[in-house]
Amino acid sequence: MDPLTHFDEAGRAHMVDVTEKTPTLRTAVAAGEIHMDAPTLQRIREGTAAKGDVLAVAQVAGIQAAKHCWEMIPLCHQVPLTGADLRFSLEDDPPRVEIRAEVTCTWGTGVEMEALTAVSVAALTIYDMCKAMQRGMRIEHIRLLSKEGGRSGSYKGV
């Protein structure tokens, strides 16, 4: 197992110094889902939720979250993103919205946290916009699907 990089020799938390790392293309893809009842999913599909176009707002929220990840996760770097894209898939069995985020940059550290944050905030935004219809929605399975670039190379999840 690799050593924990966010702790110094004395065991104190610190931000990893990436000054000497060579900037390379970094990409991360994350996914998650929000489960709901069929009528809630249908209103999202039809665009008839009282607060408006749920997926359009969730997409903007996810992109904004990726750009501001460093403000929410204490030891993340302020990464100059070159791209952030969110896609949604409406699935009927069981009723859910699947969320996928891809984030890219050319820099000295990866963008896994940015992709995971994008998915999380998009799911929370869907919840917020639909909670008047259903409070029992469940956000599940937020995970890193893949990452490319950097010293540690590629990762493929499930």
Buried (B, 14 or more C-beta within 10 A) or exposed (E): EEEEEEEEEEEEEEEBEBEEEEEBEBBBBBBBBBBBBEEBBBBBBEEEBEEEEBBEBBBEBBBBBBBBBBEEEEEBBEBEBBEBBBBBEEEEEEBBBBBBBBBBBEBBBBBBBBBBBBBBBBBBBBBBBBEEBBEEBEBEBBEBBBBBBBEEEEBEEE
